[in-house]
Amino acid sequence: MKNEFTKRILSSIILIPLLAFFTIKSLDLFILFLFIVFLISFYEWIKMSKKIYLILIGFIFLFFSFYSAYSIRLENLIYFLFIISICISTDIGGYIFGKLFKGPKLTKISPNKTYSGMLGSFFLAIVTSFFFVSKFNLSYINNLDFNENMFFLLFTLLISLVSQIGDLIISFFKRYSKIKDTGKIFPGHGGILDRIDGMIFVFPFVYFLQIL
């Protein structure tokens, strides 16, 4: 656990500032960043899915997911960063709590997932969201009213839940393809899809939620 955790920390030290730079610096750089990540993600999906109909479905889904991320970033930078923060904290919370407390397995799809990890994901997502909202103004953006604490809490839990479901879906396809990681681009993290598996489901979910 120690070696894997160290690799994850070192990778995160590189990844998070890089993401922040391209996201905040300028919209043009963000579009370039999205395009590069999209191409790598789709390449990893091709290697993993292999069948033509799955490749086509993956392309359509990934394209819409990245478009949703672009649309949300275009409307409100702080809101975009909020969603990213919840996804990252969900992933970290699940990993740390799952390793520390272990316990019953959540599903056969991903043997490393436990109920303690799931609860840890929700817990850290909530902590992160209230810390985030204490630093930035999220009172009313993108047709979502954050003035009511219960709604804000529910919204955070939904983002965390969708992120965890996205993780399980990608895990299912990895087991289906008999591979451990979608790639080897990040030490301790695997491929791009391993890192953004939750986000690529969260952004379309939030996009549709705004429309509804």
PyMOL commands that set and color helices and strands:
alter all, ss='L'
color gray80, all
select helices_A, chain A and resi 2-25+27-49+52-75+77-101+115-135+149-177+192-196+199-211
alter helices_A, ss='H'
color red, helices_A
select strands_A, chain A and resi 140-141+144-145
alter strands_A, ss='S'
color yellow, strands_A
deselect
rebuild
show_as cartoon
